[in-house]
Amino acid sequence: MKIQFNAPPASAEVSNGIPVKYDNVKRKVPRWRWYLVLGIVLLIPLYFVYKTVSSTVLRASPGMVVIDQVVVRAPITGQVEQVAPEGQATEQGERVLRVVQKQVPTPAAGTVQAADVVASSADHTYAMQRQDLQGQQKALQSSLQAVQGRMSLMQDRVRQIDELFRQGAATRQEVDAARLQMLQAQAEVGRAQREILVASQQQSALYLQAAKDAAATRQAVGLAQAGNITPVADLMAPVPSQVVRSFVKAGEWVVAGDELMVLQTRKAPWVQAYLTPQHLRYARKGQKATLVFLDGQKVPAEVDEVFSETQRVPAERVGPMESQSAAVVVKLRPLQALPAEHRVNRLPIDVRFERSWWPWSQDPRLADFTANVKVG
């Protein structure tokens, strides 16, 4: 019997000679669906193309808003009596802080004999502590020598096991075990060295504390002999400013040189930008730029000064695929007043330098020559 094969359909509407009529709505796909799929597929490459073109045409460098600040330090050692609260606006010459150097009370009416007794007692105490630390340091030195000898033995054993392994007389497990023991010995040596270092630092700190106590005792005796002298240091605001940070409170004791508060001046803020060595063509005075804040606002600016030293780009402004290399620091002056919400010290921003495609615009001498030709 001859096999009868079905003839291929002549059209989609005929199957084995039987007409099959489908609804036209079910057979046709709307064209906008294809456009949607095509747009989704091309969205990612178009985004990368946009980023590449924008980074080529407009060079974005990391920067920050800078507002001049003044750090107030303690001129004398004493007690803080008055502190201006944070946020207070001050004028030039207005008092923001007062430090009073009061008399230090001494035992037995501040006599020299009582001071000598206190000093001798303190010296005896420090001598006992130094002896304890010296004994501890000797014990640590002995322990260090022991672990160093053990480490040398472990190193010799590792060399022997390696030689046996090359000859086929030792297994990989024996080699790994010997190396593990050597690493443990090295860790013990490092631990002993750190303990010795800590003991020596404690001994140095003990000597320093003894010297400080002796100086304080002599100062107390001198004040007691001189009488009730109470010098006062009134710290004034050098410029119109605002108290942005205070490190002390009224009643605290401070030492000469300690930071007490930070004053923020009312001068116009400026911008500090970082240029990599590959983009030094923008590091020239008068170069136009655009300050792009993270909320999308833009302010025109120009380079006002180029600092003659390099700095590291802040770590928070370095991308995951970039290296934290040295950069040239430039100072930019905004051509428009910054909004109040953007007048924040160290506010991160992006600085975009407009790149010119004409070669003579990159050289100031050629630019001046071109300008003279146009005028002529």
Sequence and secondary structure as in RCSB ss.txt:
>XXXX:A:sequence
MKIQFNAPPASAEVSNGIPVKYDNVKRKVPRWRWYLVLGIVLLIPLYFVYKTVSSTVLRASPGMVVIDQVVVRAP
ITGQVEQVAPEGQATEQGERVLRVVQKQVPTPAAGTVQAADVVASSADHTYAMQRQDLQGQQKALQSSLQAVQGR
MSLMQDRVRQIDELFRQGAATRQEVDAARLQMLQAQAEVGRAQREILVASQQQSALYLQAAKDAAATRQAVGLAQ
AGNITPVADLMAPVPSQVVRSFVKAGEWVVAGDELMVLQTRKAPWVQAYLTPQHLRYARKGQKATLVFLDGQKVP
AEVDEVFSETQRVPAERVGPMESQSAAVVVKLRPLQALPAEHRVNRLPIDVRFERSWWPWSQDPRLADFTANVKV
G
>XXXX:A:secstr
         SBTTEETTEE    HHHH   HHHHHHHHHHHHHHHHHHHHHHHHHHHEEEEEEEEE  EEEEE S
SSEEEEEE  TT EE TT EEEEEE      SGGG HHHHHHHHHHHHHHHHHHHHHHHHHHHHHHHHHHHHHHH
HHHHHHHHHHHHHHHHHTSS HHHHHHHHHHHHHHHHHHHHHHHHHHHHHHHHHHHHHHHHHHHHHHHHHHHHHH
H S   EEEEE SSSEEEEEE   TT EE TT EEEEEEE S  EEEEEE GGGGGG STT EEEEE TTS EEE
EEEEEEEEEEEE  GGGS TTS   EEEEEEEEESS   GGG  TTEEEEEEEE  SSGGGGSHHHHHHHHHHHH
 
